[in-house]
Amino acid sequence: GITPEAATLSDAFGGAAPQETIEITPADVSRVLRELSTAEEGSPLTAVCLGTPHFSSDEWQRLVPLLGGRLSVPLYVNTGRATLDAIRTGGLLGTAERSGGIGVTDTCTYLTPILERLDGTVMTNSGKWAHYAPANLGVRVAFGELEDCVASAIAGRVTRVTT
């Protein structure tokens, strides 16, 4: 129901059965999390980067209540221009900024010189970011769920709150 040209599985497969079905288990997700993380739990952070691909309005709605207060490290959120305008109008951007969140428009923080510091460890909820950032930026990466990322930004160190 998300992809405009394929609202259903039947639409996506043109009415045919898929050639192959791959089951992804919680163990698979845990394995990938470990493989994409080059930093240990408890490592000090220099930043948290979210949204590669870009954060949607729904993701902003989920993020902002988690912020709760002041962040210990910058939390960069990659998002599209139209989404940024919408959350600015709705007040979510201001709430995120007061906590220390930084909206980044129409680019990804592993491509452009946006991060204040390019040393140490950066946490992300994006597999794409975790894959490209070590080579592009020279940082270590902690990969985790959104809740882990926000808890880590508040604590200033890699923190796992999800299982």
Residue frames relative to the residue before (quaternion, step in Angstrom):
aa qw qx qy qz dx dy dz
G 1.0000 0.0000 0.0000 0.0000 0.00 0.00 0.00
I 0.6041 0.5738 -0.3575 0.4219 3.59 1.22 0.08
T 0.7030 0.4535 -0.2620 0.4811 3.58 0.95 -0.89
P 0.4621 -0.7319 0.4143 0.2813 3.63 -0.47 1.15
E 0.7411 0.4127 -0.2482 0.4678 3.60 0.89 -0.83
A 0.7692 0.2228 -0.1433 0.5815 3.61 1.26 -0.08
A 0.0879 -0.8528 0.5145 0.0178 3.55 0.37 1.25
T 0.7755 0.2067 -0.1223 0.5839 3.60 1.20 -0.47
L 0.6458 -0.4948 0.3935 0.4281 3.57 -1.27 0.21
S 0.6163 0.5493 -0.3422 0.4486 3.57 1.03 -0.76
D 0.6415 0.5063 -0.3159 0.4821 3.59 1.01 -0.82
A 0.6626 0.5303 -0.3088 0.4295 3.57 0.91 -0.93
F 0.7644 0.3396 -0.1842 0.5163 3.57 1.03 -0.78
G 0.4744 -0.7010 0.4291 0.3154 3.60 1.23 0.26
G 0.6955 -0.4761 0.2678 0.4669 3.56 1.10 0.67
A 0.6165 0.5393 -0.3460 0.4577 3.62 1.24 -0.21
A 0.5552 -0.5759 0.4735 0.3687 3.53 -1.29 0.31
P 0.5411 -0.6011 0.4542 0.3736 3.62 -1.06 0.60
Q 0.5429 -0.6253 0.4541 0.3287 3.58 -1.14 0.64
E 0.7961 0.0112 0.0306 0.6043 3.55 1.10 -0.70
T 0.1697 -0.7457 0.6339 0.1153 3.56 -1.15 0.66
I 0.1195 -0.7862 0.6050 0.0385 3.56 -0.82 1.03
E 0.2533 -0.7693 0.5711 0.1341 3.55 -0.72 1.09
I 0.1472 -0.7655 0.6223 0.0711 3.55 -0.88 1.00
T 0.1836 -0.8130 0.5499 0.0546 3.55 -0.59 1.19
P 0.6579 -0.4723 0.3825 0.4448 3.60 -1.21 0.19
A 0.6163 0.5420 -0.3507 0.4509 3.61 1.06 -0.67
D 0.6183 0.5362 -0.3379 0.4649 3.60 1.07 -0.73
V 0.6559 0.5091 -0.3063 0.4656 3.56 0.93 -0.91
S 0.6513 0.5118 -0.3133 0.4644 3.59 0.95 -0.85
R 0.6362 0.5299 -0.3242 0.4575 3.60 1.00 -0.82
V 0.6740 0.4841 -0.2980 0.4718 3.60 0.89 -0.93
L 0.6028 0.5512 -0.3570 0.4532 3.58 1.01 -0.75
R 0.6718 0.4846 -0.2970 0.4750 3.59 0.93 -0.89
E 0.6748 0.5151 -0.2984 0.4361 3.60 0.94 -0.89
L 0.7213 0.4363 -0.2502 0.4763 3.58 1.01 -0.78
S 0.6273 0.5125 -0.3392 0.4783 3.59 1.24 -0.21
T 0.1173 -0.7895 0.6005 0.0494 3.55 -0.83 1.05
A 0.6703 0.4291 -0.2859 0.5337 3.58 1.31 0.18
E 0.4580 -0.6939 0.4984 0.2455 3.54 -1.13 0.71
E 0.6115 -0.5085 0.4472 0.4093 3.55 -1.29 0.38
G 0.7589 0.3379 -0.2796 0.4815 3.55 -0.97 0.91
S 0.4808 0.6678 -0.4442 0.3543 3.61 1.24 -0.23
P 0.4859 -0.6424 0.4943 0.3269 3.62 -0.97 0.76
L 0.2969 -0.7640 0.5523 0.1518 3.57 -1.08 0.78
T 0.2859 -0.7120 0.6047 0.2135 3.53 -1.29 0.47
A 0.7953 -0.0779 0.0600 0.5982 3.61 1.21 -0.44
V 0.2312 -0.6923 0.6524 0.2041 3.49 -1.46 0.08
C 0.0924 -0.7955 0.5983 0.0256 3.59 -0.93 0.94
L 0.0728 -0.8052 0.5884 -0.0100 3.56 -0.74 1.10
G 0.8090 0.3985 -0.2197 0.3721 3.52 -1.30 0.32
T 0.4995 0.5726 -0.5200 0.3903 3.56 0.46 1.14
P 0.3681 -0.2574 -0.8150 0.3663 1.66 -0.52 2.41
H 0.7688 -0.4410 0.2400 0.3961 3.49 -1.36 0.38
F 0.5574 -0.6136 0.4700 0.3031 3.51 -1.16 0.85
S 0.3244 -0.7301 0.5738 0.1805 3.55 -1.04 0.86
S 0.6792 -0.4510 0.3671 0.4478 3.58 -1.29 0.12
D 0.6355 0.5320 -0.3307 0.4514 3.60 0.98 -0.81
E 0.6547 0.5009 -0.3190 0.4676 3.59 1.00 -0.77
W 0.6129 0.5227 -0.3466 0.4806 3.61 1.05 -0.69
Q 0.6280 0.5360 -0.3317 0.4564 3.59 0.99 -0.82
R 0.6744 0.4778 -0.2819 0.4873 3.58 1.06 -0.74
L 0.6676 0.5404 -0.2949 0.4188 3.60 1.00 -0.85
V 0.6959 0.5428 -0.3104 0.3533 3.55 0.58 -1.17
P 0.6772 0.4726 -0.3358 0.4531 3.69 0.81 -0.74
L 0.6197 0.5549 -0.3467 0.4334 3.60 1.16 -0.48
L 0.5701 0.6428 -0.3774 0.3456 3.59 1.12 -0.61
G 0.1343 -0.8767 0.4544 0.0829 3.54 1.02 -0.79
G 0.7982 -0.1850 0.1571 0.5513 3.58 0.80 -0.81
R 0.8063 -0.2871 0.2231 0.4666 3.52 -1.18 -0.62
L 0.3355 -0.7371 0.5577 0.1820 3.55 -0.95 0.91
S 0.4631 -0.6875 0.4930 0.2642 3.58 -1.12 0.69
V 0.7715 0.1626 -0.0873 0.6089 3.59 1.21 -0.59
P 0.6179 -0.5410 0.3959 0.4109 3.61 -1.15 0.42
L 0.1565 -0.7570 0.6298 0.0771 3.55 -1.09 0.82
Y 0.1393 -0.8095 0.5699 0.0242 3.56 -0.31 1.32
V 0.0874 -0.7922 0.6033 0.0295 3.57 -0.91 0.95
N 0.2588 -0.7663 0.5744 0.1259 3.56 -0.51 1.25
T 0.1396 0.7913 -0.5774 0.1447 3.56 -0.76 1.05
G 0.5507 -0.6108 0.4561 0.3401 3.56 -1.24 0.38
R 0.6748 -0.5260 0.3552 0.3766 3.54 -1.24 0.56
A 0.6762 0.4870 -0.3009 0.4637 3.61 0.88 -0.91
T 0.6438 0.5060 -0.3203 0.4762 3.58 1.01 -0.77
L 0.6416 0.5210 -0.3288 0.4569 3.59 0.93 -0.84
D 0.6399 0.5189 -0.3222 0.4663 3.59 0.96 -0.83
A 0.6713 0.5066 -0.2961 0.4528 3.58 0.95 -0.90
I 0.7092 0.4325 -0.2875 0.4767 3.60 0.87 -0.81
R 0.5687 0.5561 -0.3854 0.4677 3.58 1.18 -0.47
T 0.6680 0.5006 -0.2919 0.4669 3.59 0.88 -0.98
G 0.7198 0.4499 -0.2428 0.4696 3.59 0.99 -0.83
G 0.5660 -0.6459 0.3594 0.3650 3.59 1.27 -0.04
L 0.4994 0.6753 -0.4283 0.3332 3.61 1.21 -0.20
L 0.6326 0.5453 -0.3459 0.4275 3.58 0.96 -0.78
G 0.6554 0.5160 -0.3125 0.4545 3.58 0.90 -0.89
T 0.6385 0.5165 -0.3188 0.4732 3.58 1.00 -0.82
A 0.6620 0.4977 -0.3040 0.4707 3.59 0.92 -0.89
E 0.6675 0.5088 -0.3036 0.4510 3.60 0.92 -0.89
R 0.6350 0.5304 -0.3370 0.4494 3.60 1.00 -0.72
S 0.6692 0.4691 -0.2912 0.4973 3.59 1.20 -0.49
G 0.6234 -0.5372 0.3475 0.4494 3.58 1.23 -0.35
G 0.4549 0.6779 -0.4514 0.3603 3.57 1.27 0.20
I 0.1677 -0.7814 0.5973 0.0674 3.57 -1.10 0.77
G 0.2783 -0.7597 0.5670 0.1545 3.58 -0.64 1.11
V 0.1105 -0.7723 0.6248 0.0324 3.58 -0.92 0.99
T 0.2119 -0.8389 0.4969 0.0668 3.56 -0.56 1.19
D 0.9021 0.0386 -0.0352 0.4283 3.49 -1.16 0.91
T 0.7251 0.2953 -0.2717 0.5596 3.60 1.06 0.66
C 0.4034 -0.6776 0.5509 0.2734 3.56 -1.32 0.03
T 0.5190 -0.6899 0.4172 0.2838 3.55 -0.93 0.89
Y 0.6199 0.5163 -0.3798 0.4526 3.62 1.15 -0.08
L 0.6627 0.5093 -0.2950 0.4631 3.60 1.31 -0.09
T 0.8017 0.2549 -0.0964 0.5320 3.56 0.95 -0.83
P 0.5460 -0.6437 0.4235 0.3289 3.63 -1.10 0.60
I 0.1768 0.8085 -0.5307 0.1829 3.55 0.36 1.30
L 0.6416 0.5420 -0.3339 0.4278 3.58 0.92 -0.86
E 0.5168 -0.6576 0.4578 0.3015 3.57 -0.99 0.88
R 0.7961 0.1436 -0.0493 0.5858 3.57 1.03 -0.84
L 0.1569 -0.7851 0.5951 0.0688 3.54 -0.98 0.89
D 0.5503 0.5406 -0.4341 0.4653 3.52 0.89 1.00
G 0.7540 0.4176 -0.2650 0.4324 3.53 -1.24 0.18
T 0.6784 -0.4849 0.4010 0.3792 3.50 -1.24 -0.69
V 0.1072 -0.7526 0.6481 0.0464 3.53 -1.11 0.85
M 0.2448 -0.7633 0.5797 0.1462 3.58 -0.96 0.85
T 0.0135 -0.7992 0.6004 -0.0262 3.55 -1.12 0.74
N 0.3444 -0.6990 0.5789 0.2400 3.53 -1.32 0.35
S 0.6100 0.5721 -0.3225 0.4435 3.58 1.31 0.13
G 0.4138 -0.7068 0.5217 0.2390 3.55 -0.74 1.06
K 0.6250 0.5412 -0.3313 0.4547 3.57 1.03 -0.79
W 0.6568 0.4975 -0.3040 0.4782 3.59 0.91 -0.92
A 0.6661 0.5147 -0.3027 0.4469 3.59 0.90 -0.97
H 0.6542 0.5196 -0.3067 0.4559 3.59 1.07 -0.69
Y 0.7878 0.3822 -0.1796 0.4483 3.59 0.77 -1.05
A 0.6194 0.6173 -0.3513 0.3344 3.62 0.96 -0.78
P 0.6318 0.5348 -0.3861 0.4071 3.67 0.80 -0.72
A 0.7111 0.4284 -0.2689 0.4883 3.62 0.87 -0.85
N 0.7036 0.4790 -0.2766 0.4462 3.60 0.92 -0.86
L 0.8165 0.2625 -0.1057 0.5032 3.58 0.93 -0.88
G 0.4101 -0.7271 0.4615 0.3003 3.59 1.18 -0.41
V 0.4991 0.6444 -0.4317 0.3864 3.58 1.19 0.48
R 0.4324 -0.6058 0.5764 0.3373 3.53 -1.34 0.25
V 0.2498 -0.7930 0.5466 0.0999 3.57 -1.13 0.67
A 0.1256 -0.7115 0.6843 0.0987 3.49 -1.22 0.73
F 0.1657 -0.7964 0.5795 0.0502 3.56 -0.70 1.13
G 0.2099 0.7952 -0.5463 0.1586 3.58 -0.80 0.96
E 0.6866 -0.4468 0.3798 0.4298 3.52 -1.38 -0.03
L 0.6907 -0.4659 0.3479 0.4299 3.58 -1.26 0.36
E 0.6620 0.5128 -0.3120 0.4487 3.59 0.89 -0.91
D 0.6258 0.5214 -0.3322 0.4756 3.60 1.06 -0.74
C 0.6566 0.5292 -0.3065 0.4416 3.57 0.95 -0.92
V 0.6839 0.4704 -0.2952 0.4730 3.59 0.88 -0.89
A 0.6394 0.5122 -0.3310 0.4683 3.61 0.93 -0.83
S 0.6559 0.5103 -0.3001 0.4683 3.58 1.05 -0.78
A 0.6392 0.5160 -0.3255 0.4682 3.60 1.01 -0.77
I 0.6448 0.5016 -0.3140 0.4838 3.58 1.07 -0.70
A 0.7267 0.4405 -0.2395 0.4696 3.59 0.89 -0.97
G 0.3792 -0.7303 0.4852 0.2956 3.60 1.11 -0.63
R 0.7274 0.2911 -0.2047 0.5867 3.56 1.31 0.29
V 0.6211 -0.5433 0.3967 0.4021 3.59 -1.19 0.46
T 0.0255 0.7952 -0.5967 0.1046 3.52 -0.67 1.26
R 0.1771 -0.7754 0.5978 0.1003 3.59 -0.89 0.88
V 0.0495 -0.8007 0.5970 0.0058 3.57 -0.72 1.10
T 0.6700 0.4250 -0.2960 0.5319 3.60 1.28 -0.21
T 0.4114 -0.7112 0.5119 0.2509 3.54 -1.21 0.46
